[in-house]
Amino acid sequence: MSDSPSIVVLHVDDDEDLLDLTATFLERESEQLQLRTASSATDAREEVRKGGIDCAVCDYELGDANGLDLLETVRELHPELPFILFTSVSSEALASRAVSAGVTDYFQKDVSSDQCAVLANRIEKAVHSYRTDDALREREELYRTVVEGSHDVI
């Protein structure tokens, strides 16, 4: 077992067979990854509200919304949470909209063990960066609190 902390990934896709297959490949690829799944934007929003998610991986085409709609909800609740658009829609216009909307990464969907290895790596890198930035923000806030409170001591 790995000494690295686990990474909870919310994978959202309206194709439940694909959800299961991707979860199997990703968890096989990395001991760190723990998958939670949702087959609709509505279910995904509920999972995000519950918390405990380190990264969202979402298809663009969902039955009740699209991935960019879900991204808006995620950004409202967790502005910095890594969000990877994992889609079979191949469009420069969509990629441009996704980047402008604030996705962490845009990844062409092809569920194979090789593709899932690359996806697992991208998830781990995105979460590592997110956790590093979050720790830095916490340290800066602590420093600010100490410095502002030090005037009382002086």
CNS distance restraints for C-alpha pairs under 8 A (distance, minus, plus):
assign (resid   1 and name CA) (resid  31 and name CA) 6.91 0.50 0.50
assign (resid   2 and name CA) (resid  31 and name CA) 6.51 0.50 0.50
assign (resid   2 and name CA) (resid  32 and name CA) 6.97 0.50 0.50
assign (resid   4 and name CA) (resid  32 and name CA) 6.80 0.50 0.50
assign (resid   5 and name CA) (resid  32 and name CA) 6.63 0.50 0.50
assign (resid   6 and name CA) (resid  31 and name CA) 7.77 0.50 0.50
assign (resid   6 and name CA) (resid  32 and name CA) 4.44 0.50 0.50
assign (resid   6 and name CA) (resid  33 and name CA) 5.98 0.50 0.50
assign (resid   6 and name CA) (resid  34 and name CA) 6.87 0.50 0.50
assign (resid   7 and name CA) (resid  32 and name CA) 5.56 0.50 0.50
assign (resid   7 and name CA) (resid  33 and name CA) 4.89 0.50 0.50
assign (resid   7 and name CA) (resid  34 and name CA) 5.98 0.50 0.50
assign (resid   7 and name CA) (resid  53 and name CA) 7.74 0.50 0.50
assign (resid   7 and name CA) (resid  54 and name CA) 5.84 0.50 0.50
assign (resid   7 and name CA) (resid  55 and name CA) 7.59 0.50 0.50
assign (resid   7 and name CA) (resid 124 and name CA) 7.61 0.50 0.50
assign (resid   7 and name CA) (resid 127 and name CA) 7.52 0.50 0.50
assign (resid   8 and name CA) (resid  33 and name CA) 6.06 0.50 0.50
assign (resid   8 and name CA) (resid  34 and name CA) 4.84 0.50 0.50
assign (resid   8 and name CA) (resid  35 and name CA) 5.94 0.50 0.50
assign (resid   8 and name CA) (resid  36 and name CA) 7.10 0.50 0.50
assign (resid   8 and name CA) (resid  52 and name CA) 7.06 0.50 0.50
assign (resid   8 and name CA) (resid  53 and name CA) 5.13 0.50 0.50
assign (resid   8 and name CA) (resid  54 and name CA) 5.19 0.50 0.50
assign (resid   8 and name CA) (resid  55 and name CA) 6.64 0.50 0.50
assign (resid   9 and name CA) (resid  33 and name CA) 6.75 0.50 0.50
assign (resid   9 and name CA) (resid  34 and name CA) 6.04 0.50 0.50
assign (resid   9 and name CA) (resid  35 and name CA) 4.92 0.50 0.50
assign (resid   9 and name CA) (resid  36 and name CA) 5.99 0.50 0.50
assign (resid   9 and name CA) (resid  53 and name CA) 5.99 0.50 0.50
assign (resid   9 and name CA) (resid  54 and name CA) 5.95 0.50 0.50
assign (resid   9 and name CA) (resid  55 and name CA) 4.91 0.50 0.50
assign (resid   9 and name CA) (resid  56 and name CA) 5.67 0.50 0.50
assign (resid   9 and name CA) (resid  57 and name CA) 7.03 0.50 0.50
assign (resid  10 and name CA) (resid  35 and name CA) 6.02 0.50 0.50
assign (resid  10 and name CA) (resid  36 and name CA) 4.78 0.50 0.50
assign (resid  10 and name CA) (resid  37 and name CA) 5.49 0.50 0.50
assign (resid  10 and name CA) (resid  38 and name CA) 7.28 0.50 0.50
assign (resid  10 and name CA) (resid  44 and name CA) 7.67 0.50 0.50
assign (resid  10 and name CA) (resid  47 and name CA) 7.78 0.50 0.50
assign (resid  10 and name CA) (resid  53 and name CA) 6.53 0.50 0.50
assign (resid  10 and name CA) (resid  54 and name CA) 7.98 0.50 0.50
assign (resid  10 and name CA) (resid  55 and name CA) 6.31 0.50 0.50
assign (resid  10 and name CA) (resid  56 and name CA) 4.71 0.50 0.50
assign (resid  10 and name CA) (resid  57 and name CA) 6.08 0.50 0.50
assign (resid  10 and name CA) (resid  58 and name CA) 7.97 0.50 0.50
assign (resid  11 and name CA) (resid  19 and name CA) 7.09 0.50 0.50
assign (resid  11 and name CA) (resid  35 and name CA) 6.81 0.50 0.50
assign (resid  11 and name CA) (resid  36 and name CA) 6.22 0.50 0.50
assign (resid  11 and name CA) (resid  37 and name CA) 4.83 0.50 0.50
assign (resid  11 and name CA) (resid  38 and name CA) 6.38 0.50 0.50
assign (resid  11 and name CA) (resid  56 and name CA) 5.98 0.50 0.50
assign (resid  11 and name CA) (resid  57 and name CA) 4.73 0.50 0.50
assign (resid  11 and name CA) (resid  58 and name CA) 5.74 0.50 0.50
assign (resid  12 and name CA) (resid  19 and name CA) 7.47 0.50 0.50
assign (resid  12 and name CA) (resid  37 and name CA) 5.83 0.50 0.50
assign (resid  12 and name CA) (resid  38 and name CA) 4.84 0.50 0.50
assign (resid  12 and name CA) (resid  39 and name CA) 5.68 0.50 0.50
assign (resid  12 and name CA) (resid  40 and name CA) 6.76 0.50 0.50
assign (resid  12 and name CA) (resid  41 and name CA) 7.40 0.50 0.50
assign (resid  12 and name CA) (resid  44 and name CA) 6.57 0.50 0.50
assign (resid  12 and name CA) (resid  56 and name CA) 7.62 0.50 0.50
assign (resid  12 and name CA) (resid  57 and name CA) 6.23 0.50 0.50
assign (resid  12 and name CA) (resid  58 and name CA) 4.61 0.50 0.50
assign (resid  12 and name CA) (resid  59 and name CA) 6.20 0.50 0.50
assign (resid  13 and name CA) (resid  18 and name CA) 7.54 0.50 0.50
assign (resid  13 and name CA) (resid  19 and name CA) 6.34 0.50 0.50
assign (resid  13 and name CA) (resid  37 and name CA) 7.96 0.50 0.50
assign (resid  13 and name CA) (resid  38 and name CA) 6.63 0.50 0.50
assign (resid  13 and name CA) (resid  39 and name CA) 5.05 0.50 0.50
assign (resid  13 and name CA) (resid  40 and name CA) 6.69 0.50 0.50
assign (resid  13 and name CA) (resid  58 and name CA) 6.23 0.50 0.50
assign (resid  13 and name CA) (resid  59 and name CA) 5.30 0.50 0.50
assign (resid  13 and name CA) (resid  61 and name CA) 7.80 0.50 0.50
assign (resid  13 and name CA) (resid  62 and name CA) 6.35 0.50 0.50
assign (resid  14 and name CA) (resid  38 and name CA) 7.72 0.50 0.50
assign (resid  14 and name CA) (resid  39 and name CA) 4.35 0.50 0.50
assign (resid  14 and name CA) (resid  40 and name CA) 5.74 0.50 0.50
assign (resid  14 and name CA) (resid  59 and name CA) 8.00 0.50 0.50
assign (resid  14 and name CA) (resid  61 and name CA) 7.79 0.50 0.50
assign (resid  14 and name CA) (resid  62 and name CA) 5.44 0.50 0.50
assign (resid  14 and name CA) (resid  63 and name CA) 6.26 0.50 0.50
assign (resid  15 and name CA) (resid  19 and name CA) 6.37 0.50 0.50
assign (resid  15 and name CA) (resid  39 and name CA) 6.79 0.50 0.50
assign (resid  16 and name CA) (resid  20 and name CA) 6.35 0.50 0.50
assign (resid  16 and name CA) (resid  39 and name CA) 6.35 0.50 0.50
assign (resid  17 and name CA) (resid  21 and name CA) 6.22 0.50 0.50
assign (resid  18 and name CA) (resid  22 and name CA) 5.91 0.50 0.50
assign (resid  18 and name CA) (resid 111 and name CA) 7.80 0.50 0.50
assign (resid  19 and name CA) (resid  23 and name CA) 6.04 0.50 0.50
assign (resid  19 and name CA) (resid  37 and name CA) 6.85 0.50 0.50
assign (resid  19 and name CA) (resid  39 and name CA) 7.94 0.50 0.50
assign (resid  20 and name CA) (resid  24 and name CA) 6.19 0.50 0.50
assign (resid  21 and name CA) (resid  25 and name CA) 6.32 0.50 0.50
assign (resid  21 and name CA) (resid 111 and name CA) 7.74 0.50 0.50
assign (resid  22 and name CA) (resid  26 and name CA) 5.98 0.50 0.50
assign (resid  22 and name CA) (resid 111 and name CA) 6.52 0.50 0.50
assign (resid  22 and name CA) (resid 116 and name CA) 7.17 0.50 0.50
assign (resid  23 and name CA) (resid  27 and name CA) 5.94 0.50 0.50
assign (resid  23 and name CA) (resid  35 and name CA) 6.08 0.50 0.50
assign (resid  24 and name CA) (resid  28 and name CA) 6.04 0.50 0.50
assign (resid  25 and name CA) (resid  29 and name CA) 6.04 0.50 0.50
assign (resid  25 and name CA) (resid 112 and name CA) 7.76 0.50 0.50
assign (resid  25 and name CA) (resid 113 and name CA) 6.02 0.50 0.50
assign (resid  25 and name CA) (resid 116 and name CA) 6.17 0.50 0.50
assign (resid  25 and name CA) (resid 117 and name CA) 7.92 0.50 0.50
assign (resid  26 and name CA) (resid  30 and name CA) 6.29 0.50 0.50
assign (resid  26 and name CA) (resid  33 and name CA) 6.97 0.50 0.50
assign (resid  26 and name CA) (resid 116 and name CA) 5.83 0.50 0.50
assign (resid  26 and name CA) (resid 117 and name CA) 7.01 0.50 0.50
assign (resid  26 and name CA) (resid 119 and name CA) 7.85 0.50 0.50
assign (resid  26 and name CA) (resid 120 and name CA) 5.99 0.50 0.50
assign (resid  27 and name CA) (resid  31 and name CA) 6.18 0.50 0.50
assign (resid  27 and name CA) (resid  32 and name CA) 7.71 0.50 0.50
assign (resid  27 and name CA) (resid  33 and name CA) 5.60 0.50 0.50
assign (resid  27 and name CA) (resid  34 and name CA) 6.56 0.50 0.50
assign (resid  27 and name CA) (resid  35 and name CA) 7.37 0.50 0.50
assign (resid  29 and name CA) (resid 116 and name CA) 7.39 0.50 0.50
assign (resid  29 and name CA) (resid 117 and name CA) 5.92 0.50 0.50
assign (resid  29 and name CA) (resid 120 and name CA) 6.84 0.50 0.50
assign (resid  30 and name CA) (resid 120 and name CA) 6.79 0.50 0.50
assign (resid  33 and name CA) (resid 120 and name CA) 7.86 0.50 0.50
assign (resid  37 and name CA) (resid  44 and name CA) 7.77 0.50 0.50
assign (resid  38 and name CA) (resid  43 and name CA) 5.51 0.50 0.50
assign (resid  38 and name CA) (resid  44 and name CA) 5.25 0.50 0.50
assign (resid  38 and name CA) (resid  47 and name CA) 7.81 0.50 0.50
assign (resid  39 and name CA) (resid  43 and name CA) 6.75 0.50 0.50
assign (resid  39 and name CA) (resid  44 and name CA) 7.45 0.50 0.50
assign (resid  39 and name CA) (resid  62 and name CA) 7.84 0.50 0.50
assign (resid  40 and name CA) (resid  44 and name CA) 6.17 0.50 0.50
assign (resid  40 and name CA) (resid  62 and name CA) 6.15 0.50 0.50
assign (resid  40 and name CA) (resid  63 and name CA) 6.40 0.50 0.50
assign (resid  40 and name CA) (resid  64 and name CA) 6.36 0.50 0.50
assign (resid  40 and name CA) (resid  65 and name CA) 7.82 0.50 0.50
assign (resid  41 and name CA) (resid  45 and name CA) 6.04 0.50 0.50
assign (resid  41 and name CA) (resid  62 and name CA) 6.74 0.50 0.50
assign (resid  41 and name CA) (resid  63 and name CA) 7.81 0.50 0.50
assign (resid  41 and name CA) (resid  64 and name CA) 6.21 0.50 0.50
assign (resid  41 and name CA) (resid  65 and name CA) 6.06 0.50 0.50
assign (resid  41 and name CA) (resid  66 and name CA) 7.47 0.50 0.50
assign (resid  41 and name CA) (resid  67 and name CA) 7.83 0.50 0.50
assign (resid  41 and name CA) (resid  70 and name CA) 6.21 0.50 0.50
assign (resid  42 and name CA) (resid  46 and name CA) 6.53 0.50 0.50
assign (resid  42 and name CA) (resid  64 and name CA) 7.40 0.50 0.50
assign (resid  43 and name CA) (resid  47 and name CA) 6.35 0.50 0.50
assign (resid  44 and name CA) (resid  48 and name CA) 6.18 0.50 0.50
assign (resid  44 and name CA) (resid  70 and name CA) 7.86 0.50 0.50
assign (resid  45 and name CA) (resid  49 and name CA) 6.17 0.50 0.50
assign (resid  45 and name CA) (resid  70 and name CA) 7.21 0.50 0.50
assign (resid  45 and name CA) (resid  73 and name CA) 7.03 0.50 0.50
assign (resid  45 and name CA) (resid  74 and name CA) 7.53 0.50 0.50
assign (resid  46 and name CA) (resid  50 and name CA) 6.29 0.50 0.50
assign (resid  47 and name CA) (resid  51 and name CA) 6.66 0.50 0.50
assign (resid  48 and name CA) (resid  52 and name CA) 7.84 0.50 0.50
assign (resid  48 and name CA) (resid  53 and name CA) 6.84 0.50 0.50
assign (resid  48 and name CA) (resid  74 and name CA) 6.84 0.50 0.50
assign (resid  48 and name CA) (resid  77 and name CA) 7.82 0.50 0.50
assign (resid  49 and name CA) (resid  77 and name CA) 7.39 0.50 0.50
assign (resid  54 and name CA) (resid  81 and name CA) 6.64 0.50 0.50
assign (resid  54 and name CA) (resid  82 and name CA) 7.08 0.50 0.50
assign (resid  54 and name CA) (resid 127 and name CA) 6.43 0.50 0.50
assign (resid  55 and name CA) (resid  81 and name CA) 6.08 0.50 0.50
assign (resid  55 and name CA) (resid  82 and name CA) 4.85 0.50 0.50
assign (resid  55 and name CA) (resid  83 and name CA) 5.88 0.50 0.50
assign (resid  55 and name CA) (resid  84 and name CA) 7.74 0.50 0.50
assign (resid  55 and name CA) (resid 123 and name CA) 7.06 0.50 0.50
assign (resid  55 and name CA) (resid 126 and name CA) 7.93 0.50 0.50
assign (resid  55 and name CA) (resid 127 and name CA) 6.60 0.50 0.50
assign (resid  56 and name CA) (resid  81 and name CA) 7.62 0.50 0.50
assign (resid  56 and name CA) (resid  82 and name CA) 6.30 0.50 0.50
assign (resid  56 and name CA) (resid  83 and name CA) 4.73 0.50 0.50
assign (resid  56 and name CA) (resid  84 and name CA) 6.14 0.50 0.50
assign (resid  57 and name CA) (resid  83 and name CA) 5.91 0.50 0.50
assign (resid  57 and name CA) (resid  84 and name CA) 4.69 0.50 0.50
assign (resid  57 and name CA) (resid  85 and name CA) 5.91 0.50 0.50
assign (resid  57 and name CA) (resid  86 and name CA) 6.19 0.50 0.50
assign (resid  58 and name CA) (resid  67 and name CA) 5.99 0.50 0.50
assign (resid  58 and name CA) (resid  83 and name CA) 7.52 0.50 0.50
assign (resid  58 and name CA) (resid  84 and name CA) 6.25 0.50 0.50
assign (resid  58 and name CA) (resid  85 and name CA) 5.03 0.50 0.50
assign (resid  58 and name CA) (resid  86 and name CA) 5.47 0.50 0.50
assign (resid  58 and name CA) (resid  87 and name CA) 7.42 0.50 0.50
assign (resid  59 and name CA) (resid  66 and name CA) 7.68 0.50 0.50
assign (resid  59 and name CA) (resid  67 and name CA) 5.85 0.50 0.50
assign (resid  59 and name CA) (resid  85 and name CA) 5.85 0.50 0.50
assign (resid  59 and name CA) (resid  86 and name CA) 4.98 0.50 0.50
assign (resid  59 and name CA) (resid  87 and name CA) 4.74 0.50 0.50
assign (resid  59 and name CA) (resid  88 and name CA) 7.74 0.50 0.50
assign (resid  60 and name CA) (resid  66 and name CA) 5.13 0.50 0.50
assign (resid  60 and name CA) (resid  67 and name CA) 4.19 0.50 0.50
assign (resid  60 and name CA) (resid  68 and name CA) 6.93 0.50 0.50
assign (resid  60 and name CA) (resid  85 and name CA) 6.56 0.50 0.50
assign (resid  60 and name CA) (resid  86 and name CA) 7.09 0.50 0.50
assign (resid  60 and name CA) (resid  87 and name CA) 5.54 0.50 0.50
assign (resid  60 and name CA) (resid  88 and name CA) 7.95 0.50 0.50
assign (resid  60 and name CA) (resid  89 and name CA) 7.26 0.50 0.50
assign (resid  61 and name CA) (resid  65 and name CA) 7.16 0.50 0.50
assign (resid  61 and name CA) (resid  66 and name CA) 5.03 0.50 0.50
assign (resid  61 and name CA) (resid  67 and name CA) 6.48 0.50 0.50
assign (resid  61 and name CA) (resid  87 and name CA) 7.66 0.50 0.50
assign (resid  62 and name CA) (resid  66 and name CA) 5.13 0.50 0.50
assign (resid  62 and name CA) (resid  67 and name CA) 6.93 0.50 0.50
assign (resid  65 and name CA) (resid  69 and name CA) 6.34 0.50 0.50
assign (resid  65 and name CA) (resid  70 and name CA) 7.35 0.50 0.50
assign (resid  66 and name CA) (resid  70 and name CA) 6.55 0.50 0.50
assign (resid  67 and name CA) (resid  71 and name CA) 6.13 0.50 0.50
assign (resid  67 and name CA) (resid  85 and name CA) 6.95 0.50 0.50
assign (resid  68 and name CA) (resid  72 and name CA) 6.48 0.50 0.50
assign (resid  68 and name CA) (resid  98 and name CA) 6.76 0.50 0.50
assign (resid  68 and name CA) (resid 101 and name CA) 7.21 0.50 0.50
assign (resid  69 and name CA) (resid  73 and name CA) 6.95 0.50 0.50
assign (resid  70 and name CA) (resid  74 and name CA) 6.31 0.50 0.50
assign (resid  71 and name CA) (resid  75 and name CA) 6.05 0.50 0.50
assign (resid  71 and name CA) (resid  83 and name CA) 7.28 0.50 0.50
assign (resid  71 and name CA) (resid 101 and name CA) 7.82 0.50 0.50
assign (resid  71 and name CA) (resid 103 and name CA) 7.46 0.50 0.50
assign (resid  72 and name CA) (resid  76 and name CA) 6.25 0.50 0.50
assign (resid  73 and name CA) (resid  77 and name CA) 6.41 0.50 0.50
assign (resid  74 and name CA) (resid  78 and name CA) 5.63 0.50 0.50
assign (resid  74 and name CA) (resid  79 and name CA) 6.95 0.50 0.50
assign (resid  74 and name CA) (resid  81 and name CA) 7.50 0.50 0.50
assign (resid  75 and name CA) (resid  79 and name CA) 4.12 0.50 0.50
assign (resid  75 and name CA) (resid  80 and name CA) 6.97 0.50 0.50
assign (resid  75 and name CA) (resid  81 and name CA) 7.35 0.50 0.50
assign (resid  80 and name CA) (resid 130 and name CA) 7.10 0.50 0.50
assign (resid  81 and name CA) (resid 130 and name CA) 7.04 0.50 0.50
assign (resid  82 and name CA) (resid 103 and name CA) 7.42 0.50 0.50
assign (resid  82 and name CA) (resid 104 and name CA) 5.52 0.50 0.50
assign (resid  82 and name CA) (resid 126 and name CA) 6.07 0.50 0.50
assign (resid  82 and name CA) (resid 127 and name CA) 6.47 0.50 0.50
assign (resid  82 and name CA) (resid 130 and name CA) 6.93 0.50 0.50
assign (resid  83 and name CA) (resid 103 and name CA) 5.36 0.50 0.50
assign (resid  83 and name CA) (resid 104 and name CA) 5.18 0.50 0.50
assign (resid  83 and name CA) (resid 105 and name CA) 6.80 0.50 0.50
assign (resid  84 and name CA) (resid 103 and name CA) 6.03 0.50 0.50
assign (resid  84 and name CA) (resid 104 and name CA) 5.62 0.50 0.50
assign (resid  84 and name CA) (resid 105 and name CA) 4.74 0.50 0.50
assign (resid  84 and name CA) (resid 106 and name CA) 5.74 0.50 0.50
assign (resid  84 and name CA) (resid 107 and name CA) 7.05 0.50 0.50
assign (resid  84 and name CA) (resid 123 and name CA) 7.89 0.50 0.50
assign (resid  85 and name CA) (resid  98 and name CA) 7.70 0.50 0.50
assign (resid  85 and name CA) (resid 103 and name CA) 6.82 0.50 0.50
assign (resid  85 and name CA) (resid 105 and name CA) 6.32 0.50 0.50
assign (resid  85 and name CA) (resid 106 and name CA) 4.81 0.50 0.50
assign (resid  85 and name CA) (resid 107 and name CA) 6.00 0.50 0.50
assign (resid  86 and name CA) (resid 106 and name CA) 6.25 0.50 0.50
assign (resid  86 and name CA) (resid 107 and name CA) 4.81 0.50 0.50
assign (resid  86 and name CA) (resid 108 and name CA) 5.82 0.50 0.50
assign (resid  86 and name CA) (resid 109 and name CA) 5.43 0.50 0.50
assign (resid  87 and name CA) (resid 106 and name CA) 7.92 0.50 0.50
assign (resid  87 and name CA) (resid 107 and name CA) 6.48 0.50 0.50
assign (resid  87 and name CA) (resid 108 and name CA) 5.33 0.50 0.50
assign (resid  87 and name CA) (resid 109 and name CA) 4.75 0.50 0.50
assign (resid  88 and name CA) (resid 108 and name CA) 5.75 0.50 0.50
assign (resid  88 and name CA) (resid 109 and name CA) 4.80 0.50 0.50
assign (resid  88 and name CA) (resid 110 and name CA) 7.30 0.50 0.50
assign (resid  89 and name CA) (resid  94 and name CA) 7.91 0.50 0.50
assign (resid  89 and name CA) (resid 108 and name CA) 7.54 0.50 0.50
assign (resid  90 and name CA) (resid  94 and name CA) 7.66 0.50 0.50
assign (resid  90 and name CA) (resid 108 and name CA) 7.12 0.50 0.50
assign (resid  91 and name CA) (resid  95 and name CA) 6.22 0.50 0.50
assign (resid  92 and name CA) (resid  96 and name CA) 6.04 0.50 0.50
assign (resid  93 and name CA) (resid  97 and name CA) 6.18 0.50 0.50
assign (resid  94 and name CA) (resid  98 and name CA) 5.94 0.50 0.50
assign (resid  95 and name CA) (resid  99 and name CA) 6.19 0.50 0.50
assign (resid  95 and name CA) (resid 106 and name CA) 6.72 0.50 0.50
assign (resid  96 and name CA) (resid 100 and name CA) 6.14 0.50 0.50
assign (resid  97 and name CA) (resid 101 and name CA) 5.99 0.50 0.50
assign (resid  98 and name CA) (resid 102 and name CA) 6.40 0.50 0.50
assign (resid  98 and name CA) (resid 103 and name CA) 5.73 0.50 0.50
assign (resid  98 and name CA) (resid 106 and name CA) 7.33 0.50 0.50
assign (resid  99 and name CA) (resid 103 and name CA) 5.39 0.50 0.50
assign (resid  99 and name CA) (resid 104 and name CA) 7.56 0.50 0.50
assign (resid  99 and name CA) (resid 105 and name CA) 7.64 0.50 0.50
assign (resid  99 and name CA) (resid 106 and name CA) 7.66 0.50 0.50
assign (resid 104 and name CA) (resid 126 and name CA) 7.35 0.50 0.50
assign (resid 107 and name CA) (resid 119 and name CA) 7.79 0.50 0.50
assign (resid 109 and name CA) (resid 115 and name CA) 7.97 0.50 0.50
assign (resid 110 and name CA) (resid 115 and name CA) 6.27 0.50 0.50
assign (resid 111 and name CA) (resid 115 and name CA) 6.15 0.50 0.50
assign (resid 111 and name CA) (resid 116 and name CA) 6.50 0.50 0.50
assign (resid 112 and name CA) (resid 116 and name CA) 6.04 0.50 0.50
assign (resid 113 and name CA) (resid 117 and name CA) 6.11 0.50 0.50
assign (resid 114 and name CA) (resid 118 and name CA) 6.58 0.50 0.50
assign (resid 115 and name CA) (resid 119 and name CA) 6.24 0.50 0.50
assign (resid 116 and name CA) (resid 120 and name CA) 5.88 0.50 0.50
assign (resid 117 and name CA) (resid 121 and name CA) 6.23 0.50 0.50
assign (resid 118 and name CA) (resid 122 and name CA) 6.23 0.50 0.50
assign (resid 119 and name CA) (resid 123 and name CA) 6.13 0.50 0.50
assign (resid 120 and name CA) (resid 124 and name CA) 6.19 0.50 0.50
assign (resid 121 and name CA) (resid 125 and name CA) 6.18 0.50 0.50
assign (resid 122 and name CA) (resid 126 and name CA) 6.03 0.50 0.50
assign (resid 123 and name CA) (resid 127 and name CA) 6.10 0.50 0.50
assign (resid 124 and name CA) (resid 128 and name CA) 5.99 0.50 0.50
assign (resid 125 and name CA) (resid 129 and name CA) 6.13 0.50 0.50
assign (resid 126 and name CA) (resid 130 and name CA) 6.12 0.50 0.50
assign (resid 127 and name CA) (resid 131 and name CA) 5.98 0.50 0.50
assign (resid 128 and name CA) (resid 132 and name CA) 6.08 0.50 0.50
assign (resid 129 and name CA) (resid 133 and name CA) 6.10 0.50 0.50
assign (resid 130 and name CA) (resid 134 and name CA) 6.02 0.50 0.50
assign (resid 131 and name CA) (resid 135 and name CA) 6.09 0.50 0.50
assign (resid 132 and name CA) (resid 136 and name CA) 6.22 0.50 0.50
assign (resid 133 and name CA) (resid 137 and name CA) 6.20 0.50 0.50
assign (resid 134 and name CA) (resid 138 and name CA) 6.27 0.50 0.50
assign (resid 135 and name CA) (resid 139 and name CA) 6.23 0.50 0.50
assign (resid 136 and name CA) (resid 140 and name CA) 6.13 0.50 0.50
assign (resid 137 and name CA) (resid 141 and name CA) 6.16 0.50 0.50
assign (resid 138 and name CA) (resid 142 and name CA) 6.19 0.50 0.50
assign (resid 139 and name CA) (resid 143 and name CA) 6.04 0.50 0.50
assign (resid 140 and name CA) (resid 144 and name CA) 6.04 0.50 0.50
assign (resid 141 and name CA) (resid 145 and name CA) 6.14 0.50 0.50
assign (resid 142 and name CA) (resid 146 and name CA) 6.19 0.50 0.50
assign (resid 143 and name CA) (resid 147 and name CA) 6.06 0.50 0.50
assign (resid 144 and name CA) (resid 148 and name CA) 5.95 0.50 0.50
assign (resid 145 and name CA) (resid 149 and name CA) 5.92 0.50 0.50
assign (resid 146 and name CA) (resid 150 and name CA) 5.91 0.50 0.50
assign (resid 147 and name CA) (resid 151 and name CA) 7.21 0.50 0.50
assign (resid 149 and name CA) (resid 153 and name CA) 7.33 0.50 0.50
assign (resid 150 and name CA) (resid 154 and name CA) 6.31 0.50 0.50
